[in-house]
Every structure is written in C-alpha cells, then in structure tokens.
Amino acid sequence: MKLGCCYYPEHWPEDIWVDDARRMKDIGLSQVRIGEFAWSRIEPEPGRYDWAWLDRAIDTLDNVGLEIILGTPTATPPKWLVDSMPDMIAIDADGNPRNFGSRRHYCFSHLNYRKECERIVTALAERYGNHPAIVAWQTDNEYGCHDTIVSYSESAKLAFRKWLAEKYADVGALNIAWGNIFWSMEYRNFAEIDPPNLTVTEPNPSHVLDYRRFASDEVVSFNKLQVDILRARSPGRDMIHNYMGFFTEFNHHKVGQDLDVASWDSYPLGFLEQFWFSDEEKLRYARQGHPDIAAFHHDLYRGCCTGGRWSVMEQQPGPVNWARYNPAPLDGIVRLWTLEAMAHGAELVSYFRWRQAPFAQEQMHAGLLRPDNEEAQGAVEARQVAREIALLETANNGQKSVAIIFAYEAAWLFETQPQGQSFRYIELVFEMYSALRQLGLNVDIVSHEADLSGYKMIVAPSLPILSSAFVDKIKALAVPILFGPRTGSKTADFQIPAELPPGALQDVLPLKIKRVQSLRPGLTEKGDDHDVSRWIEDVETDLVPSETLVDERGILFGKNGVNYLAAWPSQKLLRRIFMKMASDADVGICELPRDLRLRSLGDLQFAFNHGIEALSLSDLNLASAATEFLIGEENLPSAGVAVWRRQIESQNRA
C-alpha cells in the first residue's frame, strides 16, 4: 500500500514547492493528488489556458519521484463560465438556485456545461495524458457533496422527460406503472411531466423513485463522458473517483463500472458527529471514531469497482472544519486508520491535506503541516506508518466469508416513503455490519448483481425490490441467508406486490407480511432478552418462528437456511442470529470486546484497539507468548495496532 497526500500548489508560493516535494518524500509519501479545484488558474479567461504553472508543479513533484493523480476540475467551474450560462446551476427542491460562491455549482443535466467539461478535460488529457508522472486521473470531486445530485432545473426537467420516454415508450404505460389514476394524476404525453417538487403534499412515490433513478443515471453518464476522454488520450492510467461517507444519492456500483479504482474520503470523527450515532457513542469515540465507520466504507467501496480495487483518497489527519464539533484525533489513531485501510486491501491512503490553508472555507481543517509549515501530529504518524508498511508483505488471498448485499435503490425507496422517521436504510446496513464485525468476521459488501458463490454466509439487510431472478440465484446457494425487514415489500414500480410482501421471496419462504408498524422512540415490543424498536411486521405463516416476542409473535422465520427477520433488530438479537448462522455455516467466530476489531488479509492478522483502555490479546485468546508480532505486541494500548502472521490452514475465520 502506498501513502500520499492532496496538494494544492496553486495555494502556495512557488518558491516552496521544491521543499514541499522533498518533505513529502522524506515522510514516506509516494503519490500526490493535484488539480481538482484549479479550473480558474488553468483557464483564467474563456479559451486562454495557462499551463506554465501546472507544468512546473508537475515537474517539481516528478523530479523527486512522486507519482501524480491529476484531477479534472469540473467540480468548480469558474465565475466567467457561470456568467456565460447562468442556467447551468442546479435548482434545489424549494426552487432556489445553488449559486456561485463555493463549489459544485452545476447541474449534471445541463448539456452546454457538459460540453464545457468535455472541452476542459480534453485539453488536460492532451496536455498531460502521456506525462510519465501521471499514474491516474480523478474525475471531478465527490459527486453529490452538499446535496447536489438531485436538481430541479429546466435542464433536468427536459432530460427527465427524455429518460422517461426511453424507459416507458408510451405514456400510458407510465400512467399504469405510477398508478396515476390516483388523485387524477394521469398524463397525456411526456411533455406534461415535471420534476416531483413543489407539490402541495407528498408527490407520487413512483414519480420520486424514477426521478432518483434518473438523477443517478445522470451522474453515471457525466462520469463516463470524462472517463472516455481520458482513456483515449491517456492510456494505461487508472481512472478513479472519490466517493463519500454514508452517501447514497447515486448508484456507486454503476459509476464504478467505468472506473479502475474506487476511492473514498475517510473522516471518521466528522461522520461520527454528523450522523445518527447516540450521544453515548459520540462521547465514547469522540477522538477515535466508531470502530466500524471507516471499515464499513472500506468494505463497501471495495465492492463498487470491478476487480475490487479501492483506495482512500482523503484521510482525516487532524480536526476537520465541517462537523458540528471537531475534536482532535487521539494520538495514534491516524496511524490506526491508515493500517486499518491496509488490512481491508487499500492500494493507497492519501491524507487531506498536505498543509492547512490559512484562508477561505477550509482554514480550520488540519493538514499534515500546520499553516506555519511545521509538522502536525498527522505527519508524525504518517512517517511512522510508512516505516511499518514496509515491514508487511502480503497478498489478498481472495478468501470469502460473509457477504452483505447493498442496494442504493433501497435507500432511495425508503427515503421516499419511510413510513417511520427512524427507518434509515444505511443505518440498518451499518448495524448489521457492526454486529458481524464484533464477531471477528471479515465482511464483503456487494451489490445484488455480484457473484455470491463461495460465501459462507449472506446478509441482505433489506431488499425492498426483489426480482425473481435474484430469488432464483439464492435458491442455488446452500448457505445461511438472512433477509431483513421490508424485503420484497415493493415492485420495481413502487407498488405493493399482488401477493403481498415479501413478494418473490415467497417462492423460498412460505410467509406473508399482513401488517407493518413503525414505532416512535420509547415505544418498543418486548422479547425475552431484547426489545424491538422502530419497526415490526405481523407475519402470516405456518412456519415455526426461531425468535419470538413475549406475546409469542414470531419475528424470525426460516426454511432450508433462508431466514426472514420481521423487525428492526437490537444488537443483542443480531449477535445471536449471526452466531447461529456462523455455526450452521461452520464459520469460526470470536466474540470481541466492544472496542476491539480484527481483520485478516492473506496470512496477516490485524488487531485494532479503538478504545481508550489497553487490551490484552492473550487474555482474549487471540495471541500467545509464542506469537511473533510484526507490529505491536500482545498488550494493545489505546489506539494500538498489532499485526502477526497466522496459519491459514488452521483458521476458519476468513
């Protein structure tokens, strides 16, 4: 695994570039991402390119042996471009323009903006496509950041109508699919259809879901436009995009079909603060991040690109600027995050950023260097981990253990009609992932279209749209499978299936969901040793439940290894379910303390202590006095990492 950083030479006096490059190499970095926000410097006026500064910046980095990931600058179109076509900006759901003055101020559907992107990307590729220092290209930057995937502009409206005409061919077919007889919403032609915003009350959910599909497809085609240009003019270089955390606004699997490497931007402390985690968790992990936040995304994005290649394009090295509260990482945790990425198979961990900027929106965001040019704590830990990586030689042996099936469309569907404020798809997936990790298991997160052969356990937290083809695929798998609540609850047109939920799954499991309930906080259903909160379903079946409530209502049913969970589960219930599945699958588990996580890669075993108290690996029967540690030792301090070689033949754990 390589280390790198995100660098903005245009932010700094040119007379320090050489020293910057030398210091990067001295720390142990080998790759640098540049250029993704530099359109106004590359093209200060329409049609007038200034390549000289970028030529010198690239040569400066190349002269010390640094490899370069060059970003296309389309996330930040300059003011002159916006002024030349003001309608290129996105419009939000309230009809307000997303104006110039920060970044991502464009609509994916604007055809003339796409032409401008084609022009600037072509110019970049023709200038630098064969430069020996350029090893990869990053397309744009963080598609969708700041809620910029779904636009309600005139351009989006026209593109949506075209998308609908291609999908349905006949508007009568659309009226049936959407159920437009309801509330007299029938259309005479596609030209009558507007985006689903600014309606008096809730818009038609089928309309909304199709609009989300359309918006996602616009990202896919926008990305492919750039990739096609770059591949033609810069052969042999990797194509990369940097995804974000807990972000489901577009289908990353589809974008990944056009990439060589999926990358993501890892900010464990910011994500802990900004998302659904409890106050207790936010305090407990304030300086470390929840033990599963980074790992979850490592495993998710590894499954978003053909071949499983992935990287961390931006790694938090210190306090960030954008969360509600921004504590400093615990000393040692940046090193832990870096080695954890390696354990999950990363090709690169790139720190954001090289030097903290003393100006503009991100001046409170730490870098490897402070604004006064002295090394920050992140640089100290990057230097250490660079030495440690050199000690670790491994190859991913490709073993499969547990697969979680992830569907972006499920997130869109539940956001459209949650039927309960707390039913968040991404949170349900994360809770199941975390429960598996607390049993010491390696997890792959894959799409429903992935090859599931070879996995010993399969978990689908929820697949509301469940095709007969997918059910046929699971029929051929003789392994334990769990489907979570709301699976098979809708058709592809966002209607309740005629046979009732779980739809096509009834070919495998003879049960029907006759009623669903969402539960407000504090309203729970009691089990013998656990509570059910948020969501519960009433099941009609002759199957004998394997988990019940105190009133004997069943919530878990199974047949021939296929199981259906009819409730939002607690961690205690999930642990019991997964332990039983692992036993049935002959998968070795290890019940871990709350703050400890394991990960194996090839013949390397990694242990990570995300807590503030030291742990003894020998006390947990994970290591012994005879263990030869490559990194660390059996007494694992706070933010500590231990790595040792394991005998694969004697291990059931993947």
C-alpha positions in Angstrom: 0.0 0.0 0.0 1.2 3.5 -0.9 0.8 6.7 1.1 0.0 10.1 -0.5 -1.5 13.5 0.1 -3.7 16.0 -1.5 -1.7 19.1 -2.6 -2.7 22.4 -4.0 0.4 24.1 -5.4 -1.8 27.0 -6.7 -2.4 27.9 -3.0 1.3 28.4 -2.1 4.3 30.5 -3.3 6.2 28.7 -6.0 9.4 29.1 -4.1 8.3 26.5 -1.5 7.2 23.8 -4.0 10.6 22.1 -4.2 10.8 21.9 -0.4 7.2 20.6 -0.2 8.0 17.8 -2.6 11.2 16.9 -0.8 9.4 16.8 2.6 6.7 14.6 1.2 9.3 12.0 0.1 11.0 12.3 3.5 7.8 11.5 5.3 7.3 8.4 3.1 4.7 9.6 0.7 4.8 8.4 -2.9 1.6 9.7 -4.6 0.1 13.2 -4.7 -3.3 14.3 -5.9 -3.5 17.8 -7.5 -5.6 19.9 -9.8 -9.2 19.0 -8.9 -10.2 22.6 -8.0 -7.9 24.6 -10.3 -10.1 25.5 -13.3 -9.8 29.2 -12.8 -6.0 29.0 -12.8 -5.8 26.6 -15.7 -8.2 28.7 -17.8 -8.3 32.2 -16.3 -10.3 33.5 -19.3 -12.5 31.7 -21.8 -10.3 29.8 -24.2 -7.0 31.1 -22.7 -5.1 28.4 -21.0 -2.3 29.0 -18.5 -0.4 25.7 -18.4 3.0 27.0 -17.3 2.4 26.9 -13.6 0.9 23.4 -13.7 3.8 22.2 -15.9 6.2 23.4 -13.3 4.2 21.9 -10.4 4.0 18.5 -12.1 7.7 18.6 -12.9 8.6 19.6 -9.4 6.8 16.6 -8.0 8.1 14.3 -10.7 11.7 15.4 -10.1 11.7 13.8 -6.6 10.0 10.7 -7.8 6.4 11.4 -6.7 3.6 9.9 -8.7 0.6 12.1 -9.6 -3.1 11.6 -9.6 -4.4 14.5 -11.7 -8.0 15.7 -11.0 -10.4 17.1 -13.6 -11.5 20.5 -12.3 -15.2 20.1 -13.1 -16.4 20.4 -9.5 -15.5 24.1 -9.5 -16.5 25.9 -12.8 -15.1 29.5 -12.7 -17.3 32.6 -12.4 -16.9 33.6 -16.1 -18.3 30.2 -17.1 -21.3 30.5 -14.8 -21.9 34.1 -16.0 -21.9 32.9 -19.6 -24.7 30.4 -19.0 -26.4 31.2 -15.7 -28.9 28.3 -16.1 -26.1 25.8 -15.7 -26.5 25.9 -11.9 -28.6 23.3 -10.0 -32.0 24.2 -8.5 -33.0 22.7 -5.1 -36.3 21.1 -4.1 -37.6 24.5 -2.9 -36.9 26.1 -6.3 -33.8 28.0 -5.1 -30.7 28.3 -7.3 -27.4 26.8 -6.0 -25.3 29.8 -6.9 -21.7 30.5 -7.4 -19.5 31.2 -4.3 -18.4 27.8 -3.1 -18.2 24.6 -5.2 -20.3 22.0 -7.0 -22.5 24.8 -8.5 -23.6 22.9 -11.6 -26.4 20.7 -12.8 -25.4 17.3 -14.2 -28.1 17.6 -16.9 -27.0 20.9 -18.4 -25.9 20.0 -21.9 -23.8 23.1 -22.5 -22.0 22.6 -19.2 -21.3 19.0 -20.3 -19.7 20.4 -23.5 -17.5 22.7 -21.4 -16.5 19.8 -19.2 -15.7 17.8 -22.3 -13.5 20.7 -23.6 -11.5 21.2 -20.4 -11.0 17.5 -19.8 -9.9 17.0 -23.3 -7.4 19.9 -23.0 -6.0 18.5 -19.8 -5.7 15.0 -21.2 -4.0 16.2 -24.4 -1.5 18.2 -22.3 -0.7 15.7 -19.7 -2.1 12.4 -20.8 1.3 10.9 -21.6 3.4 12.6 -18.9 5.3 9.8 -17.1 4.4 11.2 -13.7 0.7 10.9 -14.2 -0.3 7.5 -13.0 -4.1 8.1 -12.5 -6.9 10.5 -13.1 -9.6 11.5 -10.6 -12.8 12.5 -12.3 -14.4 15.6 -10.7 -14.5 15.5 -6.9 -17.1 14.0 -4.5 -20.1 13.7 -6.7 -23.1 14.9 -4.8 -21.3 16.7 -1.9 -23.6 19.4 -0.4 -26.7 17.7 -1.7 -26.0 18.3 -5.4 -27.1 15.1 -7.1 -30.9 15.9 -7.5 -31.5 19.1 -9.4 -34.9 20.5 -10.3 -33.7 22.8 -13.1 -35.1 23.3 -16.5 -32.3 21.2 -17.9 -33.1 18.4 -15.5 -36.8 18.6 -16.4 -36.1 18.2 -20.1 -33.6 15.4 -19.5 -36.0 13.6 -17.2 -38.7 13.6 -19.9 -36.3 12.1 -22.4 -35.3 9.5 -19.8 -38.9 8.6 -19.1 -39.7 8.3 -22.9 -36.8 5.9 -23.3 -37.9 3.8 -20.3 -41.6 3.6 -20.9 -42.0 4.4 -24.7 -45.7 5.0 -24.1 -47.1 7.5 -21.6 -50.0 5.1 -20.9 -47.5 2.5 -19.6 -46.1 5.2 -17.3 -49.5 6.1 -16.0 -50.1 2.4 -15.1 -46.7 1.9 -13.5 -47.0 5.1 -11.4 -50.7 4.4 -10.5 -51.6 7.9 -11.8 -55.3 7.2 -11.7 -54.9 8.1 -8.0 -55.7 11.8 -7.4 -56.3 12.3 -11.2 -52.6 12.5 -12.0 -52.7 10.9 -15.4 -50.6 12.5 -18.2 -51.4 12.7 -21.9 -47.8 12.9 -23.0 -44.3 13.0 -21.6 -44.0 16.8 -22.1 -46.6 17.3 -19.3 -44.3 15.7 -16.7 -42.4 17.9 -14.3 -39.9 17.1 -11.6 -41.6 15.9 -8.4 -41.0 19.0 -6.3 -43.1 22.0 -5.1 -46.2 19.8 -4.9 -49.0 20.6 -2.4 -48.3 17.5 -0.4 -46.3 14.3 -0.9 -45.6 13.7 -4.6 -46.3 10.3 -6.2 -43.7 8.0 -4.8 -43.2 6.1 -8.1 -42.5 9.5 -9.7 -40.0 10.3 -7.0 -38.2 7.0 -7.3 -37.9 7.3 -11.0 -36.5 10.8 -10.6 -33.9 9.4 -8.2 -33.0 6.8 -10.7 -32.8 9.4 -13.4 -30.6 11.7 -11.3 -28.3 8.8 -10.5 -28.0 7.9 -14.2 -27.1 11.5 -15.0 -24.1 11.1 -12.7 -23.1 7.8 -14.4 -23.2 9.4 -17.8 -21.4 12.5 -16.7 -18.6 10.4 -15.2 -18.4 8.2 -18.3 -18.1 11.3 -20.5 -14.9 12.2 -18.7 -13.5 8.6 -18.4 -13.9 8.0 -22.2 -11.9 11.1 -23.0 -9.2 10.3 -20.5 -8.9 6.6 -21.6 -8.5 7.6 -25.2 -5.8 10.3 -24.6 -4.0 8.8 -21.5 -3.9 5.1 -22.0 -2.6 2.9 -19.2 -3.6 5.2 -16.4 -6.1 4.3 -13.7 -9.5 6.1 -13.6 -10.6 7.0 -10.1 -13.4 8.9 -8.4 -13.6 9.7 -4.7 -16.9 8.7 -3.1 -18.1 10.0 0.3 -19.2 8.5 3.6 -22.8 7.4 4.4 -23.8 8.8 1.0 -26.4 7.0 -1.1 -27.7 9.7 -3.6 -26.4 7.9 -6.7 -25.6 4.3 -7.6 -21.8 3.9 -6.9 -21.9 0.4 -8.4 -22.9 1.8 -11.8 -20.3 4.6 -11.7 -17.8 2.0 -10.6 -18.3 0.1 -13.8 -16.4 2.8 -15.7 -13.6 3.1 -13.1 -10.4 1.1 -12.4 -10.3 2.1 -8.7 -13.0 3.2 -6.3 -11.8 5.6 -3.7 -13.5 7.4 -0.8 -12.8 10.2 1.6 -12.4 9.0 5.2 -13.3 11.4 8.0 -14.3 9.1 11.0 -14.7 11.8 13.5 -16.7 14.1 11.3 -19.0 11.2 10.3 -19.5 10.1 13.9 -20.6 13.6 14.8 -22.8 14.3 11.9 -24.8 11.1 11.6 -27.3 9.1 13.8 -25.0 7.8 16.5 -26.1 8.1 20.1 -24.7 10.7 22.4 -23.0 7.9 24.4 -21.2 6.7 21.2 -20.3 10.3 20.2 -18.6 10.8 23.6 -17.0 7.4 23.8 -15.5 7.6 20.3 -15.1 11.4 20.0 -11.4 11.2 19.3 -11.3 7.7 17.6 -14.4 7.4 15.5 -16.8 4.5 15.9 -14.8 1.3 15.4 -16.8 0.4 12.3 -17.2 3.7 10.4 -14.0 3.5 8.3 -14.1 -0.3 7.9 -17.7 -0.2 6.7 -16.8 2.1 3.9 -13.6 0.3 3.0 -15.7 -2.9 2.5 -18.5 -1.0 0.7 -16.3 0.7 -1.8 -14.1 -2.4 -2.4 -17.4 -3.9 -3.8 -18.1 -0.9 -6.0 -15.5 -1.5 -8.7 -14.8 -4.4 -10.9 -11.8 -6.3 -9.6 -12.2 -4.9 -6.1 -9.5 -2.2 -6.3 -10.0 0.7 -4.0 -8.2 3.5 -2.1 -8.6 6.2 0.5 -8.2 9.4 -1.5 -8.7 11.7 1.6 -7.8 10.6 5.0 -8.5 12.8 8.0 -5.2 13.7 9.6 -6.5 16.1 12.4 -9.5 18.1 13.3 -11.9 18.9 10.4 -13.9 22.1 9.9 -17.3 20.9 8.8 -18.9 18.9 11.6 -20.9 20.3 14.5 -18.0 19.7 16.8 -14.4 19.0 15.7 -12.1 17.4 18.3 -8.6 16.4 17.6 -7.9 12.7 16.9 -6.4 10.7 19.7 -2.7 10.4 19.3 -2.0 7.2 17.3 -5.5 7.0 15.7 -4.4 8.4 12.3 -1.8 5.6 12.2 -4.5 3.1 13.2 -6.9 4.4 10.5 -4.1 4.0 7.9 -3.1 0.5 8.8 -6.8 -0.4 9.0 -7.2 0.6 5.4 -4.3 -1.6 4.5 -5.9 -4.5 6.3 -9.0 -4.1 4.2 -6.9 -4.1 1.0 -6.4 -0.4 0.1 -3.9 0.4 -2.6 -3.4 4.0 -1.3 -4.1 6.1 1.7 -3.8 9.8 0.8 -4.0 12.4 3.6 -6.1 15.5 3.2 -4.3 17.8 3.0 -0.6 18.5 2.8 -0.7 21.9 4.5 -3.5 23.6 6.4 -4.8 26.6 4.5 -4.8 29.9 6.4 -7.6 31.3 4.2 -11.1 30.5 2.8 -13.7 28.0 3.8 -11.4 25.2 5.0 -8.9 27.2 7.0 -9.9 25.3 10.2 -9.2 21.9 8.5 -5.9 20.4 9.7 -3.3 19.1 7.3 -0.1 17.1 7.7 1.6 20.5 8.1 0.4 23.5 10.1 -0.1 26.8 8.4 3.3 27.9 9.8 4.9 25.0 7.9 5.7 22.9 10.9 4.7 19.2 11.1 1.4 18.5 12.7 0.6 15.2 14.6 -0.7 13.6 11.4 2.7 13.9 9.7 4.4 12.3 12.7 2.1 9.3 12.4 2.3 9.2 8.6 6.1 8.9 8.9 5.8 6.1 11.4 3.2 4.1 9.4 5.3 4.5 6.3 8.1 2.6 8.0 5.7 0.0 9.3 4.0 -0.7 5.9 7.5 -1.6 4.6 7.5 -4.5 7.1 4.3 -6.0 5.9 4.4 -8.2 2.8 1.1 -9.8 1.9 -1.3 -10.6 -0.9 -5.0 -10.7 -0.6 -5.8 -14.4 -0.8 -9.3 -13.8 -2.0 -11.0 -15.8 0.7 -14.7 -15.2 1.1 -16.5 -15.3 4.3 -19.6 -13.1 4.8 -21.4 -11.0 2.1 -23.7 -8.1 2.9 -25.9 -7.2 -0.1 -26.2 -3.4 -0.5 -28.7 -1.7 -2.8 -28.6 2.1 -3.4 -32.2 1.9 -4.8 -33.3 0.6 -1.4 -32.1 3.8 0.2 -34.0 5.9 -2.3 -37.2 3.9 -1.8 -37.1 4.2 2.0 -36.3 7.9 1.9 -39.3 8.4 -0.5 -41.7 6.6 1.8 -40.0 5.8 5.1 -43.3 5.0 6.9 -41.4 5.9 10.1 -39.0 8.7 10.7 -36.3 6.4 12.1 -36.2 3.8 9.3 -32.9 4.7 7.7 -31.6 2.1 5.3 -27.9 3.0 5.6 -28.2 2.7 9.4 -29.8 -0.7 9.2 -27.0 -2.0 7.0 -24.4 -0.4 9.3 -25.9 -2.1 12.4 -25.8 -5.5 10.8 -22.3 -4.9 9.5 -21.2 -3.8 13.0 -22.7 -6.9 14.6 -20.8 -9.1 12.2 -17.5 -7.3 12.9 -18.0 -7.7 16.6 -17.8 -11.5 16.0 -14.4 -11.1 14.4 -15.6 -11.7 10.8 -14.3 -10.4 7.5 -17.2 -8.9 5.5 -17.6 -8.0 1.8 -20.3 -5.5 0.9 -21.6 -6.3 -2.6 -24.5 -5.5 -5.0 -27.3 -7.9 -5.6 -25.8 -8.4 -9.0 -22.5 -9.7 -7.6 -21.4 -13.3 -7.8 -22.4 -14.8 -4.4 -20.8 -18.2 -4.9 -18.1 -19.0 -2.3 -19.6 -17.0 0.5 -20.4 -18.9 3.7 -23.0 -16.5 5.0 -25.1 -13.9 3.2 -26.9 -11.0 4.8 -29.4 -8.7 3.0 -30.4 -6.0 5.5 -33.3 -5.1 3.2 -34.1 -5.6 -0.5 -37.5 -4.0 -1.0 -37.4 -4.6 -4.7 -36.7 -8.3 -5.1 -36.6 -9.8 -8.5 -37.5 -13.4 -9.4 -34.0 -13.7 -11.0 -32.4 -12.9 -7.7 -34.6 -15.3 -5.8 -33.5 -18.0 -8.3 -29.9 -17.1 -7.6 -30.2 -17.6 -3.9 -32.1 -20.9 -4.4 -28.8 -22.3 -5.7 -26.9 -21.3 -2.6 -26.6 -23.8 0.2 -25.5 -21.3 2.9 -27.3 -19.5 5.6 -29.0 -16.3 4.3 -30.8 -13.6 6.3 -33.2 -11.1 4.8 -34.1 -8.1 6.9 -37.4 -6.2 7.3 -39.3 -4.7 4.2 -37.6 -7.1 1.9 -39.8 -7.8 -1.1 -42.2 -5.1 0.0 -42.4 -3.2 -3.3 -42.4 -3.8 -7.0 -40.0 -2.1 -9.3 -42.7 0.5 -10.0 -43.0 1.2 -6.2 -46.3 -0.7 -5.6 -47.2 -3.3 -3.1 -46.8 -6.7 -4.8 -50.1 -8.5 -5.5 -49.0 -11.5 -3.4 -48.1 -9.1 -0.5 -44.5 -8.8 0.9 -42.0 -10.4 0.8 -43.0 -10.8 -2.9 -40.9 -13.2 -4.9 -39.2 -14.4 -1.7 -42.4 -16.4 -1.0 -41.0 -19.0 -3.5 -38.5 -19.8 -0.9 -40.2 -18.9 2.4 -43.9 -19.5 2.7 -44.9 -16.4 4.7 -46.8 -13.1 4.1 -46.5 -9.8 5.8 -50.1 -8.8 6.6 -49.4 -5.5 8.5 -46.4 -3.3 9.4 -45.9 -0.8 12.2 -43.4 1.9 12.8 -42.6 2.7 16.4 -41.7 6.1 17.9 -38.8 6.3 20.3 -39.7 4.8 23.6 -42.4 2.5 22.1 -41.0 -1.0 22.0 -42.1 -4.6 21.6 -40.6 -6.9 24.3 -38.7 -10.1 23.7 -37.4 -12.4 26.3 -34.0 -10.7 26.5 -34.2 -7.9 23.9 -36.5 -5.2 22.7 -37.8 -4.5 19.2 -37.9 -0.8 18.3 -38.6 1.3 15.2 -40.3 -1.3 13.0 -42.2 -4.5 13.4 -44.2 -6.7 10.9 -47.1 -9.1 11.5 -46.4 -12.4 9.8 -48.9 -14.9 8.4 -47.3 -18.3 8.1 -47.3 -22.0 9.2 -43.5 -21.8 9.8 -42.4 -22.1 13.4 -40.5 -18.9 14.4 -37.0 -19.2 15.8 -37.3 -15.8 17.6 -40.4 -14.5 19.2 -41.7 -11.7 21.4 -43.0 -12.3 24.9 -46.5 -12.5 23.5 -45.3 -15.3 21.2 -45.5 -13.4 18.0 -42.7 -14.5 15.7 -40.1 -12.1 14.3 -37.6 -14.6 12.7 -38.6 -17.4 10.4 -36.5 -19.7 8.3 -36.6 -22.7 6.0 -33.7 -24.5 4.4 -31.2 -21.9 5.6 -33.1 -18.9 4.3 -34.3 -16.6 7.1 -36.6 -13.5 7.3 -36.4 -11.0 10.1 -39.6 -9.1 10.5 -38.4 -6.4 12.8 -35.7 -3.8 13.3 -33.2 -5.8 15.4 -31.3 -4.9 18.5 -27.5 -5.6 18.6 -28.2 -8.4 21.1 -30.6 -10.1 18.8 -28.3 -9.7 15.8 -25.4 -11.2 17.6 -27.5 -14.3 18.5 -28.8 -14.6 14.9 -25.4 -14.3 13.4 -23.8 -16.7 15.9 -26.3 -19.3 14.9 -25.8 -18.6 11.2 -22.0 -18.9 11.6 -22.4 -22.2 13.5 -24.6 -23.5 10.7 -22.0 -22.4 8.1 -19.0 -23.7 10.1 -17.5 -20.2 10.2 -15.2 -19.5 13.1 -16.1 -16.5 15.2 -14.6 -14.6 18.1 -16.8 -12.5 20.4 -14.8 -9.3 20.8 -14.8 -6.6 23.4 -16.7 -3.5 22.3 -13.7 -1.5 21.2 -11.6 -4.2 19.5 -11.8 -5.2 15.9 -9.9 -7.8 13.8 -9.2 -8.1 10.1 -7.3 -10.7 8.2 -5.5 -10.1 4.9 -3.8 -13.0 3.3 -1.7 -14.5 6.1 -1.7 -11.3 8.1 -3.9 -10.9 11.2 -4.6 -7.3 12.3 -6.0 -6.2 15.6 -7.2 -2.6 16.3 -8.0 -1.1 19.7 -10.5 1.7 19.1 -10.9 2.3 22.9 -9.2 4.4 25.4 -8.2 1.4 27.7 -5.5 -1.1 26.9 -6.4 -4.6 26.0 -4.5 -7.9 26.3 -4.7 -10.1 23.2 -3.5 -13.1 25.2 -6.3 -12.7 27.7 -8.7 -12.8 24.8 -7.1 -15.9 23.4 -6.2 -14.0 20.3 -2.4 -14.3 20.7 0.0 -16.1 23.0 3.5 -15.6 24.3 4.7 -17.6 21.2 3.2 -15.1 18.8 5.7 -13.3 16.7 4.4 -9.8 16.1 5.3 -7.8 13.0 3.8 -4.7 14.6 2.8 -4.2 18.2 2.6 -6.8 20.9 0.0 -8.8 22.9 -0.7 -5.8 25.2 -2.6 -3.5 22.9 -2.7 0.2 24.1 -5.3 2.7 23.3 -5.3 3.4 19.5 -2.9 0.5 19.3 -2.4 -1.9 16.3 -0.9 -5.4 16.4 -0.1 -7.5 13.3 1.1 -11.1 13.2 1.1 -13.9 10.7 -1.5 -16.6 11.0 -1.7 -20.2 9.7 -4.5 -20.0 7.2 -4.9 -23.8 7.1 -5.8 -23.9 10.7 -8.2 -20.9 10.6 -11.9 -21.0 9.8 -12.2 -17.2 10.2 -11.8 -15.6 6.7 
